[in-house]
Amino acid sequence: MKILLVGASGTIGKTIDAELSKRHEIIRAGRNSGDIRVDISEATSIEQMYQQAGKVDAVVCAAGNAYFGPFDQIREEDWYIGIRSKMMGQINLVMLGRDYVQDGGSFTLTTGILAEDPIRQGAALSMVNGAVNAFVRAAAIELAKGQRINVVSSGMVEDAVEKYGPYFPGHYPIPMWKVVSGYVRSVEGAGTGQVIRIYE
Ligand SMILES: NC(=O)c1ccc[n+]([C@@H]2O[C@H](COP(=O)([O-])OP(=O)(O)OC[C@H]3O[C@@H](n4cnc5c(N)ncnc54)[C@H](OP(=O)(O)O)[C@@H]3O)[C@@H](O)[C@H]2O)c1
């Protein structure tokens, strides 16, 4: 398969890359690195990425961020960071990518455990994760041409423990091979409309 991987240089993205590139051709995209530069918070940038990539069999996104900080200090514009990036960025990857994904191809998005198990300071991440999970379930029933869509929602991954560990008291670090298995299941399997939870 030819797979467009957005966020290929990231903690999760590079592990997906290492696994999927064993069996597939990977086109790597990122804001500051990769074969194609893209800022998913800009629809025009996504259009340009697809024009450069051409037809692909699968799109995988392991990119997108949101505001992180104390709840009582979040301003309206802070909520919009995640809405533009992790939420609309991923929604636009699907809406603008449908004509570039082959019939029977797939989209795989990324959310996370905070949709269901919030932590302090993570309200904006919880919000967009929940929205993207709902989008995926809804999009699956209307996507045409046999295209599939799933989202991988993992807990804090083991390679990010140093960075995020103190914010996730009592959470288990998720082994990278388990996280990656969610993406493999979505891309190479047959399921659609699934929130693939990797929480243990
Ligand atoms: N780390 C965890 O424990 C964890 C757990 C569950 C879910 N998640 C979610 O998984 C996703 C990836 O997390 P991560 O820890 O792997 O992040 P990361 O290490 O910061 O990597 C993010 C990747 O996405 C790219 N990127 C960031 N913003 C972008 C944008 N606006 N447009 C295009 N590319 C962009 C980056 O490219 P450049 O470096 O070139 O900018 C990089 O390749 C995030 O949505 C995160 O919330 C993470």
The ligand as a Gaussian input file, in Angstrom:
#p B3LYP/6-31G(d) Opt

LIG

0 1
 N        2.453000      11.042000      23.559000
 C        1.427000      10.400000      24.114000
 O        1.540000       9.780000      25.190000
 C        0.096000      10.393000      23.411000
 C       -0.902000       9.519000      23.856000
 C       -2.130000       9.503000      23.201000
 C       -2.343000      10.358000      22.129000
 N       -1.364000      11.203000      21.723000
 C       -1.645000      12.064000      20.593000
 O       -0.939000      11.566000      19.485000
 C       -0.544000      12.638000      18.634000
 C        0.970000      12.570000      18.444000
 O        1.585000      12.627000      19.711000
 P        3.173000      12.556000      19.871000
 O        3.456000      12.440000      21.324000
 O        3.737000      11.562000      18.926000
 O        3.546000      14.037000      19.395000
 P        4.968000      14.642000      18.977000
 O        6.093000      13.766000      19.396000
 O        4.953000      16.064000      19.435000
 O        4.928000      14.608000      17.377000
 C        3.972000      15.332000      16.674000
 C        4.178000      15.092000      15.184000
 O        3.146000      15.794000      14.484000
 C        3.703000      16.799000      13.654000
 N        2.843000      17.986000      13.768000
 C        2.558000      18.693000      14.888000
 N        1.700000      19.679000      14.599000
 C        1.451000      19.596000      13.275000
 C        0.657000      20.345000      12.383000
 N       -0.068000      21.413000      12.787000
 N        0.623000      19.983000      11.081000
 C        1.333000      18.917000      10.657000
 N        2.112000      18.170000      11.449000
 C        2.174000      18.519000      12.747000
 C        5.106000      17.022000      14.148000
 O        5.896000      17.429000      13.061000
 P        7.077000      18.520000      13.228000
 O        7.932000      18.009000      14.356000
 O        7.730000      18.495000      11.900000
 O        6.391000      19.806000      13.592000
 C        5.482000      15.613000      14.637000
 O        5.866000      14.813000      13.535000
 C       -1.011000      13.928000      19.318000
 O       -2.255000      14.307000      18.794000
 C       -1.171000      13.507000      20.765000
 O       -2.137000      14.270000      21.455000
 C       -0.154000      11.223000      22.326000

